[in-house]
């Protein structure tokens, strides 16, 4: 088994990928930005303490990466943010430049195996800040000399997720209706975080996955309205889903961003809704050999309050 360098170990996806790597027999060196994040990683994975090391560093600080990579055989790069307050500048700094820094650090350290968490359906379009940052990061990985694999999931559901917990917070408001942006017909292919972790571990151990991308989605498509209805069912709430004009939601979101108040959806994410976030429903089974979990009836975790740390 290998010694894997993992970025994003304290985040949502990382909190599932890290134990999956350890359970598969790998030793893991987890990069953490702060001692608090390192402590969170260690606490969550105390069962595997003997094979887990945390090192302090930041993908936006290239000088911190060379020492952190010492002794590692492969890299799993998960770090990314879904939105920012800086008109896309932080998305480019972390998602794109952070990935470029990891590629450079890997090359300098002589580490050739590199598994990168991309995103399904992203395009390098100037007005799409998140999509642009992820598309450029993926391009940097593809153009590198590394033995890379890119895993491209649709919306990811599971304990400590972001999107579905945000929808749940709206559903929990004591009101008869829940708004959804636009006509609610934007399509997604939600994939379970456990299947994302499985795909990463599997790809890491398969030399044939090198220099290939894999699209990850669940076994069926869901519209934004259907997702909201499924969240309501999981919470035992009776709610009417009401489409809201995008210009109206954009106005509220824009004002909230200007004064840095939390709002469930960012203006950038509203622009992204114009594009479906789907791939082939049989892609995971065909390319990776397993059938992904269907989201239907499996969102009960939203009833529990789970730490996001």
C-alpha positions in Angstrom: 0.0 0.0 0.0 1.0 3.6 -0.7 1.5 6.7 1.5 -1.1 9.1 0.2 -0.9 12.9 0.5 -4.5 14.3 0.9 -5.6 17.9 0.6 -9.1 18.9 1.9 -9.2 16.2 4.5 -11.2 18.3 6.9 -13.9 19.2 4.3 -17.1 17.5 3.4 -15.7 15.1 0.7 -12.4 14.7 2.5 -14.1 13.6 5.7 -15.3 10.5 3.7 -12.4 10.0 1.4 -9.8 10.0 4.2 -11.3 7.0 6.2 -11.9 5.2 2.9 -8.2 5.5 2.1 -7.2 4.3 5.5 -9.7 1.4 5.4 -8.2 0.4 2.1 -4.8 0.0 3.9 -3.1 3.2 2.8 -1.1 5.5 5.1 -2.3 9.0 4.8 -0.6 12.4 5.2 -3.4 15.0 5.5 -2.7 18.6 4.8 -4.4 21.0 7.1 -4.5 24.8 7.0 -4.6 25.2 10.8 -3.9 23.2 14.0 -7.7 23.2 14.6 -8.3 21.6 11.3 -5.6 19.1 11.9 -7.1 18.2 15.3 -10.5 17.7 13.6 -9.0 15.3 11.1 -7.2 13.3 13.8 -10.3 13.1 16.0 -12.5 11.8 13.2 -10.0 9.1 12.3 -8.7 8.1 15.7 -9.2 4.4 14.9 -6.4 4.7 12.3 -4.1 7.0 14.3 -1.0 4.9 13.7 -1.3 5.4 9.9 -2.5 9.0 9.8 -0.2 12.0 9.9 -1.3 15.7 9.6 0.9 18.4 8.3 0.2 22.2 8.3 0.2 23.9 4.9 -2.0 25.7 2.4 -2.4 25.1 -1.4 -2.3 28.9 -1.8 1.1 29.0 -0.2 3.4 27.0 -2.5 6.3 27.3 -0.1 4.4 25.3 2.5 3.9 22.3 0.2 7.4 20.9 -0.4 8.1 19.9 3.2 4.6 18.5 3.6 5.0 16.2 0.6 8.1 14.5 1.9 7.8 10.7 2.0 4.6 10.5 0.0 3.9 8.3 -3.0 0.7 9.8 -4.5 -1.6 12.8 -4.2 -5.3 13.0 -3.8 -6.3 16.7 -4.3 -9.7 17.7 -3.0 -9.4 21.3 -1.9 -11.9 23.6 -3.6 -14.5 26.2 -2.5 -18.0 26.4 -4.1 -18.5 30.2 -3.9 -16.7 33.4 -2.7 -17.4 37.0 -1.8 -14.8 38.4 -4.2 -16.4 38.3 -7.6 -14.7 35.0 -8.4 -11.1 36.0 -7.4 -11.0 33.6 -4.5 -12.4 30.8 -6.6 -9.5 31.3 -9.0 -7.0 31.7 -6.2 -8.0 28.5 -4.4 -9.5 26.2 -7.1 -7.3 27.0 -10.0 -4.0 28.5 -8.7 -4.1 26.1 -5.7 -4.4 23.1 -8.1 -1.5 24.5 -10.2 0.6 24.9 -7.0 -0.1 21.2 -6.1 0.9 20.1 -9.6 4.1 22.0 -9.4 4.9 20.7 -5.9 4.2 17.1 -7.0 6.5 17.5 -10.0 9.3 19.0 -7.8 8.9 16.2 -5.3 9.0 13.5 -8.0 5.5 12.3 -7.2 3.8 11.3 -10.5 0.4 9.8 -9.3 -2.2 12.6 -8.9 -6.0 12.1 -8.4 -7.9 15.3 -8.7 -11.5 16.0 -7.7 -13.1 18.0 -10.6 -16.8 18.7 -11.2 -19.3 17.5 -13.7 -20.5 19.9 -16.4 -18.1 22.8 -15.7 -17.2 25.1 -18.6 -14.5 27.9 -18.9 -17.0 30.7 -19.4 -16.0 34.1 -18.1 -19.4 34.7 -16.4 -19.4 31.4 -14.6 -16.9 32.0 -11.7 -17.0 28.6 -10.0 -17.3 26.6 -13.3 -14.4 28.6 -14.8 -12.2 28.0 -11.8 -12.8 24.3 -11.9 -12.5 23.9 -15.7 -9.2 25.7 -15.6 -7.9 23.5 -12.8 -8.9 20.4 -14.7 -7.1 21.7 -17.8 -4.0 22.3 -15.7 -4.1 18.7 -14.5 -4.6 17.3 -18.0 -1.8 19.4 -19.4 0.7 18.3 -16.7 3.2 15.4 -17.1 1.7 13.6 -14.1 -0.1 10.3 -14.1 -3.4 12.0 -13.4 -7.0 10.9 -12.9 -9.9 13.3 -12.7 -13.0 12.4 -10.9 -16.0 14.6 -11.9 -19.0 14.3 -9.7 -22.4 16.0 -10.0 -24.1 17.3 -6.8 -22.8 15.2 -3.9 -25.1 14.2 -1.0 -24.2 12.7 2.3 -23.4 13.7 5.9 -21.9 17.1 6.2 -22.8 18.1 2.7 -23.5 21.7 1.7 -26.2 21.9 -0.9 -28.7 19.5 0.6 -28.3 20.9 4.1 -29.0 24.4 2.7 -32.2 23.2 1.0 -33.1 21.5 4.3 -32.7 24.7 6.2 -35.2 26.4 3.8 -37.6 23.5 4.2 -37.4 23.7 8.0 -38.6 27.3 8.0 -42.2 27.2 9.3 -43.9 28.3 6.1 -46.2 26.4 3.7 -44.0 27.0 0.6 -40.4 26.7 -0.4 -39.0 28.8 -3.2 -36.7 27.4 -5.9 -34.8 29.5 -8.4 -36.2 29.9 -11.9 -38.6 27.2 -13.2 -37.1 24.5 -10.9 -36.4 22.3 -14.0 -32.6 22.5 -13.9 -31.4 18.9 -13.9 -28.8 17.2 -11.6 -27.5 13.7 -11.1 -26.9 13.6 -7.3 -24.2 11.1 -6.3 -23.5 9.7 -2.8 -20.3 10.9 -1.2 -19.5 7.3 -0.3 -19.5 6.4 -4.0 -17.2 9.4 -4.7 -14.8 8.1 -2.0 -15.0 4.6 -3.5 -14.3 5.9 -7.0 -11.3 7.8 -5.8 -9.8 4.9 -3.9 -10.5 2.6 -6.8 -8.9 4.9 -9.3 -5.9 5.4 -7.1 -5.1 1.7 -7.1 -5.8 1.2 -10.8 -2.9 2.0 -13.2 -5.3 1.9 -16.1 -7.1 5.0 -14.8 -4.1 7.2 -15.3 -4.6 10.1 -17.7 -8.4 9.5 -17.7 -11.4 11.4 -16.5 -14.5 9.7 -14.9 -17.9 11.3 -14.7 -19.8 10.4 -11.4 -23.5 10.7 -11.1 -26.3 8.8 -9.5 -28.5 6.3 -11.4 -31.2 8.9 -12.3 -31.7 12.6 -13.0 -33.5 15.0 -10.5 -34.8 18.5 -11.2 -34.2 21.2 -8.6 -38.0 20.9 -7.7 -37.7 17.2 -7.2 -34.7 17.5 -5.0 -36.5 20.1 -2.8 -39.5 17.7 -2.6 -37.3 14.8 -1.7 -35.6 16.9 1.1 -39.1 17.8 2.4 -40.1 14.1 2.5 -36.9 13.2 4.3 -37.7 15.9 6.9 -41.3 14.8 7.2 -42.5 18.3 6.1 -45.4 19.1 3.8 -44.3 22.0 1.6 -45.4 23.5 -1.7 -42.5 24.2 -4.0 -42.8 27.6 -5.7 -40.7 28.6 -8.7 -39.3 32.1 -8.2 -38.1 34.4 -11.0 -34.3 34.3 -11.3 -34.1 38.1 -11.6 -35.8 38.5 -8.2 -33.6 35.9 -6.5 -30.6 37.4 -8.2 -31.5 40.9 -6.8 -31.8 39.5 -3.2 -28.6 37.4 -3.6 -26.7 40.3 -5.0 -27.7 42.6 -2.1 -26.8 39.9 0.4 -23.4 39.4 -1.2 -22.7 43.1 -1.2 -23.1 43.3 2.5 -21.8 39.8 3.1 -24.9 38.3 4.6 -25.5 34.6 4.2 -27.9 33.6 1.4 -28.7 30.1 0.2 -27.7 30.6 -3.4 -25.0 32.8 -4.9 -25.5 35.0 -8.0 -22.8 32.8 -9.7 -24.7 29.7 -8.9 -27.9 31.2 -10.4 -26.0 31.7 -13.7 -24.8 28.0 -13.5 -28.4 26.8 -13.2 -28.8 27.6 -16.9 -26.7 24.4 -17.6 -27.8 20.9 -16.7 -25.4 19.1 -14.4 -25.8 15.5 -15.8 -23.9 12.8 -17.6 -24.8 9.2 -18.7 -26.8 7.4 -16.0 -24.8 4.2 -16.6 -21.3 5.8 -16.6 -20.3 4.7 -13.1 -21.3 1.1 -13.7 -19.8 1.0 -17.2 -16.5 2.7 -16.3 -15.9 1.8 -12.6 -17.9 -1.5 -12.3 -20.3 -0.6 -9.5 -23.9 0.7 -9.3 -24.1 4.1 -7.4 -26.6 4.6 -4.7 -29.9 6.2 -5.6 -30.7 9.3 -3.5 -34.4 8.5 -3.1 -35.3 7.7 0.5 -31.7 8.2 1.7 -31.6 11.8 3.0 -32.5 10.9 6.6 -29.2 12.3 7.8 -30.6 15.8 7.1 -32.8 15.3 10.3 -29.6 15.2 12.4 -27.4 18.2 13.2 -23.9 17.2 12.2 -20.8 19.3 12.7 -19.5 20.9 9.5 -16.0 21.2 10.9 
